[in-house]
């Protein structure tokens, strides 16, 4: 959501006090959260659809969602804010199937705006209908609606008697209100740890594969996909951010895939997080709705400290007493306390210089997004400025010292998705404490320089013992985002990194080529008959899936070899030192203890692990260690570009007339 929307949300209380004095023609803002569709109709020959949604008012299309391909239960999770001049009208919601040439109608519904309550978010499940169709059940669209009064004229009337207020002070108050509203909407105060253990007697029907999706607000995870089984064993852990002032309902969905890779939701269940006790592991067996079976999982709600947003004048680590207290918390004496709390990172976002002009006016409305793993915080927006000064301080709790801080600058573009203005990636272990640094912004792939620079100052305090132990445990899973697109550039790069399979790929290409050139009449005839039977669109999707899988496998193989190489060439001194320390300890141990005893102890530990802790998650310590070592591609992405002399403030000052 844009910072403009945050500002409007922060003034709802003021608006509610004066609604009775407003004229009936006063403008409104309607916030629409398009969540998902359920059991939509089939419009493609391959037995599925590619749905998208249009929102219309007075016959005009105000918003069009993205297309979700090959899915009858699409999840959009999109938010849009629409201006409304009058409530005496209907908001029409129309669903279409995207085709190569035209779009097929999949049904529509409408919402009467005058029936909505002001300043209240309500969920609507809209049944889709089409009077020209013979289909009885066309599915439903699920969305949240929130109607508020637009604050423009009301705020001008409110401040009309304060003529002494200067324009600069008014802008300052607006920015302060924005900052306070951003803080309230961003800061989480708890971590929900979910351990998905297994399914019990899950009915999969004619599905061949099964997986689980977990959703809490806009946070989503997807489990690994397993072969169909009555008692699938996932053994995976997921961490959610918990906001105590929001609804804490965890939605869990079990999905299946058939032999044609079509997805179907099998069952659902819910967990009310707010009803669970703090700091206690709860073992829950959740029966599934709309299908047989249950899910077994562990849920733990833990309070979280260390995340904050503040101004430079109240910088947390600038206070000597507070800095000493934080340093004491992560000293070596406390190495075995709260193993998940590895350290704390403080980031000062000072300013950016010479940004790209994204608007027609030759200016931009930049804001800055900071990401550390799944943690996200952002600054307020500086409007009409190519040299913004944010002067904000952010603190993040560190769960893995090998995480990478990503700082992205965007241009706010109203209700549209923000425009990209540049990005940098900074590994935590490369941070130079307390020194202001100027980083050249890169493109989206982090491979080439973009336009502009950003000034950051970072402080990192962590416990090296906790960080070392955390290195040998699985990495935190990332939230589900849009699926990775097939890239010819990435595919070519990965092929070059894995020379050993070039011949296999070449032979495959020659085989396909021979089919089209009819070198073998029988083989080409079979291929032609199969293509007619399966349909062109389905075969295109099948080829895309196969090539995407090959691309991912190539990247994993290449990255594995490069990570081993980079461990021995000291790309990350912390990891290489840790490896040397482990090898030295192993050498000393072998000198005093025979190898057969070590193997015996290791085997007993492995075989009795499930007896001692039935809910423990299996992992491979060596692979977990290697996952922290950067590949050659990541080395390029994390490399800091040299600052061009044209960006130097001193040079600009000297060259000025």
N, C-alpha and C positions, 0 to 999 in steps of 0.2 A: 504494500500500500504506500502511496506517496505521502510526503510529509504534510501536504496540504490537507489530506484526509485526516491525518493525526490531529492537526490543529482544529479541524471542524469537530472531531470527536471530543476534544478536550473542552469545548465550550458548550456542550450539550446542556449542562446544568444551568448555565446562564440563559440559554434560549428558552428552556422550559418554563422559567419564571415569567416570561413576558409573552407567551403565546396568545393570551386572550386579547392583547392590545395590537396584534399584527393584522394587517389587511388580509382578506381571503386570497388575493392574487399573489401572496408572498411566495417566493421560490423555495423549493425543497431539494434535498439531495437524497437519492436512493442508492444505498450500497447493496450490491448483489454479489453473493458468494455462490457461484455455480459449482456445486459439489460433484454430482455424479448422475449417471443414468442407470436404470435398472431394467433388464429384460426388454431391450429395444427390439424392433422388428428387423427381419432380415431383408436386405435390399440387393446384395451381391450374389452372383452365381455360386461363389464358394461357400455360401451358408453363413455369411456374417455381414457386417456393415462398417462404414467409416464415418461415424457420426460427428457432427458439429452443431452448435446452437446459435441462433440469431435472436436478439432481443429487439422488438419493434414497438414504436410508440407513434400513433397517428400515421401508420403506414410507412414510417421511416425506420431504417435499420440503425440502431444506436450502438450496437456492439455485436461482434462476431467472435465466437470462441475458436480455439485451435481444433484441429482435426485429430481424433483418436482412431488410429487405423486398426482394422480387424478386431473389433470389440463390441459386443452387445451390452456390456456393463461398463461403459467408459467412466473414468475418473478424471474430471477436468481440474478441479481445485483452483478456479480462477476467481479473482475479485475485481469488480469494476464499480465505479461511482458514476451515476447518471444524474444530470440536473433535471428536475421536474418543475414545470411552471404551474400546473394545475393537477389536482387529484381527481378531477371528473373525467377520467379516462382509464383505459385498460392497458396493462403491460402484456404484450403478446410474446410468448416463448415458442419458437418454432425450431424443429429438429430436422436436419437434412443429412443425406448420405452423400459423401463426396465421391464423385466418379471422375474419370479422365476428361470427359467433355461436359457433362451436365451433373446436376445434383438432384437426387430423388427425395421426395418428401417423406418424412418418417412420423409425422404427427405434430400437433401443436396443443398449447394450453394457454391460459391467460390468468392474470392476477388483477383484481379490482383494487386500484391504489387507495381509494377512499376507505377500504376495509382495514388498511394497515394501521397499527398503533405507532405513535411517534416515540422516538428514542428507545425502541425496543427491538431486539433481534429475534425474529421468529423463523422457524423452519417450515418450508412448504414442500409437500410432495405432490407434484402436479401430474395428473393422469393425462397421457397424450391421446389425442383423438384425431380422426380424419373422416369427415362425413362421406367422402368419396371412396372409402376403403371398406372392404367387407371384414377386416380383421377386428376382432372384439378387444383383444388386449394388445396395445401397442407400447406398453411399458410406461415408466414414470421418469420424471426429472426431479432431482432433489436439489433445493437451493435454500439459502438463508437470505432474508430481506431485512434491511434496517432503514427506516425513513426518519430523516432529521430536517430541521429548518435550516436553510442556508443563512449564514450569518452576515452577509455583506451589508445590507441596508440597516439591519438591526444594530450592528456594531458601530456604524457611523452615527446613528441616533444616540447611542449610548455614550459616545465620546464627544458629542457636539458641545457640551457645556464645559469641556476641558480644553480651552483654546491655548492655555499656557504650555501644553504638551508639545514639544518640538518634534519635527519629523524624525530626527535621529533617535530620540528617546522612544518614540512610537515603534520604530523598527527594532530597537533593542528589546522592548517588552514583548513584541511578537516572536522574536527569536528565543527569548527565555521561555515563553509559553510552549513553543514548539519543542524545545529541549526537554522540558518537564514532561510533556506528553509522550515524547519518544522514550524517555526513561521508563515511564509507567508501562508502556506497551512492549518493551524489549526485555526487561530484566526478569529472569526466572529465579525462583527461590527454592527449588527442589529438583532432585533427579529421580526419575522413575526407572528402576532397573528391571527389565523383563527378561526372564530366562524361559524361552519356549522349549519345553522338554520333549513332548511326544503327543501324538493323537491316540485315542482309544476307540476302537471299533468304528472308525470313520467310513462312511459309505461313499465310495467314489463313483458309483455307477459305471458308465462306459469310459471313464477317464483313464489315461495311462500315466499321468504325472499329477502331482499335488504340491501346492505351496500355500503359504499363509501371508496375508497382509495385515499390518497393524497400523492404526491411525489414531492420533491424538491431536485434534485441531488440524493444523496444516503440517504436522510432522508425520511422516510415513516411512515405514520399513517394509521390506519384502524378504521373506525367508528364502533359504535355498530350495530349489525344486527337487523333489524326490520322486522315485518311481512309486506308482500306486501301491498302497499297502493299507491294511486295516489298522495297523499300529505304527505309523511313520515316526521315525526318530529324528528330530531336528537338532536338539542340543545346541541352541544358539542364544546369544544374549544381545539385547538391544537397550539403549539408554534414551529416555525421553526427557525433555525439559518440562517442568511442572510450574504452572502459574496459579497461585492460590486464588486469585480473583477471577478465574475463568472456570468454565465447566470442565471437570476432569473425567470425562467419559472416554474410556479406551475402546475403540471399535476394532473388532477382530473378525477377519473374513477368511474362510477357507476356499481356495480356488482349485480348479482342476483343468488339465489340458488333455485334449483327445489326440488321436494319432495325426490329425491335420493341424495341430498347434492352435486350435480354437480354444479360447478360455471360457470357463463357466463357473459362476459362483455356486459353491455347494452348500455352505452354511455360514451362519454368523453368530457372534456372541458379544457381550459387552461387560466391562468392568468399571465400576464407579470408584475412581482412584481416591476421591476425597473421603470415602468411607473407610479407607484402610489406615491402620495405625502406623505411626512414624517409626523408622529405624527397626523394622521388624520384617523378616522374610515370611511372606504369606504363600503357602502352597495351595493353589486353586485348581479345581477340576471343573471346567466350564462346559456344560452341555450345549451343543450346537442347535440353533434354530433352523428349521426347514430341512434338516437332514439328520440322520442318525449319527451318534458318536459324541465325543467330548475331547477337549484339549486340556492337557496338564501343563501348568506353568507356575513359575515362581515370580512374585511381584514384591518389590521393595521400594518404599518411598523414603528418601533421605534428604534432609535439609541441605541446601547448597549455599555456600558463602564464597566471596571472592569476585563476583561479577558486579561491575558498577560502571556508570557513566557520569562524568563530572566535568567541571571547567578547570582551566589551568590553575586558578587561584586556590582550588581545594584538591590539589593532586595528592592521592593517598600516600605515595612513597616519598613525597617531599617533606612530610613531617618526620623528623628523626626518631621520635618515640614510636610512631606507628611502623616505621621501617624496621626498627630494632625488634619490635614484637613479631612482625612477619618473618624476619630472618631467623628468629628464635624458633618459630614454628617449623621451619624447614632445615634446622641444623641436624648434624649427624646423630645427636642424642635421641632425636625423635624419628629415626629412620624406620622403625617398626610400628609406628602409629598411623592409622588411616592410610593404608597403602595406595588407595586411589587418588589421594591428594598429593600430587607430585610437586607442585609449585604454583607460582603466580606470575602472570605476565601483565605488565603495564605498558600501554601504547598511547603516546601523545600524537594525535593527528593535528599537525600545525597548519599547513597550508599546501596549496598546489599552485603551480605557475605555468602559464602558457598552455592552457588546455585547448582541446579541439572545440571549435564553434559548432554546436549541434543544431542551433535554432536559425531560422531565416533572418533574424535580427543581427546575426553575427556574434551572438552571445550564447551562453549555456547556463543551465540551472543545476550546478553540480552538487552531489552529495556523495559520501564515501561509505562503502560497506566493508566491514572487517569480518573475516571468517577464520575460525580456528577449529578444524574438525567440523562438528555439527553446531558449534557455537557461532551465533551471528549477532553483530551489533552494528548500528549505523549512525552517522552524524545527521544533523539537520541539513536542509537545503539552503544554499546561498544563491539567490536569484540574480540573473543577468550579470554574470561575472565569469571571466576566464582565469582569474587569479584569486580564488576563494581562500579565506582564512577561517578555518573551523575552530581551532584552539580548544579541542576537546580531549579528555583523558578517558581511556577505556581500560578496564582490568578484566582479565580472563583467568579462571582457574585452569591449571594445566593438568591433564590426565595422562599425557604421553609427550615426553620431551622431544620426540622425533616428529611431532606434528609440524605443519607448515602454515604460517600466517599469510593469508591472501587478502590483499587490500585492493579493492576495485572502486574506480570512480565512475559514476553514472550521471547522466543528464536526466533530470526529472522531466517527464513529458505528459503531464496531466493524467488522464485515464489510460493512456497507452503505456506499453512496457517501456521502461527507461532505456535510453540510448547508452551504448558503451563508450567510455572516454579513456580507458586505460586500466592496467592492472599490474601488480607486482606480487611475487611470491617470495616469502622470507622464511627459511627454516629457522626454528627456534635456536638451534645450536650455533647459528651464524650471527646471532644478535650481539652487537657491541653495546654494552650497558651504558645508559646515561649519555650517549653521544647523539646529537642531532644528525640525521643522515638524509641525504637527498637521493631519491631513487628515480631513475628514468622509467616512465610508464611503458609497459609492453602491450602487445596485441593480445587477443583472447587466448591464443595458443602459447603465450609466454615465450615465443621464439624470436621475435623481432621487436625493435624499438617502435613505440607509438609516439604520439605528440604530447609533450608536457612532462613535468616532473612533480613529485610529491615529497614533502618534508615530514619525516617521522622521527620520533625519539622514543626508544624502547628500553625497558628495564626488565630483567628476568631473574627471578629468585627460585631455585629448585633444590631438591634433595637428590644428590647423585646416586645414593643407594637405592632409593625408591625408583628413580629413573632407570637404573640398570636392571632391577627386577622386572619392571614393567616391559622392558625390551623383549623378554622371553614369554610374553603372553599375547594372545590375539589382539590385533588392532581393532579399534572401534569401528563398527560398521557405519557407513554414511547413509543419510536419509535418502529415500528414493527420489530421484529426479527424472527429468525426461530421458528416455532411452537414448543411448549413444548412437549417433547417426553414422552410417557407412561413409568412410572417407577414403577416397582414392589415394590421397597424399599419405595418410597414416598407413594404409595397406602397403603401399610401395616401400615406405620406410621400414616397416616390419619385415618385409620380404628380404630387403637388403641386410637386415640384422640377422636373419636366419638363412644362411646360404645353403645349409644342408638339405632343406626341403624344396629348393628351387627346381630341381629335376622332377620331383613328384608333381609340382604345380604345372610344369611345362608339359609333362605327359598327359595330365588331365585336360589341359587346353587342347592338345593335339587330338585327344579322343573326342572332345565335343566338336572340334572343327571337322573331323572326319564324318560325324553324324550329319552335319549340314551340307557337306560336299558329296554325300552319298557314296563314299568309298566302299562301304559295306551296305548293300541293299537291305538285307534283313535287319541290321542294327538300326539303320535310319528309319525304316518302316515302323519298327517297334517304338522308337522315340516319337515319331509323328503321331501314331495312334494314341500314345499315352498323353501327348500334349493336347490333343483334341478332347480326350476324355476328362482330363483334370481341369481344363480351362486355362486361358492365358493369364488371367490375373493371379490365380492361385500359384501358377508356376513362377511368376515374377516374385511373389512373396517368398516362395520356397528358395529360390536362388539367393534372394537378399539374406534370408536367415542363414543359409549355408556359408555365404561369403563373410557375413558378420561373425559367425562362429570361428571361421578360419582366421579372421583378423585378430580376434581375441586370443586364440591359441598361439598364434605367431608372436603376439606381444608378450604373452606370459613366458614363453620359452626364451625369447631374446632377453627379457628383463631378468630372468633367473640367472642366466650366464653372466650378464653385466653386473649384477649385484655381487656375485662371488668375486669377480675381478676387482670391483671397487672396494670390497672389504680388505683385500690384500694390498691395494695401492693407497690406502689411507685417505680416501675421499672424505670420509667423516672421521676425524681423529678419535672422537668419543667411542664410536662403535669399534674401530680397529683396536683401540686400547683395551676395550672390554673383551674383545676376542682373544687378544694376547694374554690378558689376565686369566681368562677361563682356561686357555691352553696351558699356562704355567701352573695353575692349580691342579689341572688334570695330570700333568707330568709329575708333580710332587706326590699326588695321591697314588699314582701307579708305582712310584718308587717304594712307598711304605706298605701298600695294600695290593695283594695279587689281583690280577685282572679277573680271574674267575669269581672272586668274592664280589667285586664291583658289579659284574654282570648279574650275579645272583641277587644282589640287593636291588638293582635296577628292575629286574624281572618281577621280584616280589612286589615292589612299589607299583608297577604297572598293572599287575593282575589283581591287586587288592584295592586299587583306587576306587572302583565302583562299590566295593563293599564298605569302605570307610566313608565314602560320600556318594550316594546313589545319584545325586543330581549334578555331579561335576561334569564340566565340559571338556572333552578331549581336545588336545592341541599338540602340535609339533613345535618344540622350542626352537629347533634350528630354522624352520621355515618362518616362524614368527620373528626371529632375529634378522633373517635376510630381507623380510618385508620392510624393515626400517632402513635398509641401505638403498640409496637412490640409484636408479638405472642411468644410463648415459643420456636418455631423453630428459629425465628429471634434472640431471646436472645442468643441462642447458637452460631449462625452465627456471631453475633456482639461481642461476648465475646473475650477479649484479652487473648491469651495464655501466660502462664508464660515462660520466657526465660530460656532455658536449660543452665546449667552451661558450657556445652561444647561450646556454642556459645559466651561466654563472652570473649572479647578481652583481658581482664586482665589475665584470666585463661590461655588463649593460650600463652600469653607472658611469664608467669611464667613456663609453662610446656615446653617451647622451650628449647633445649639444649644450 
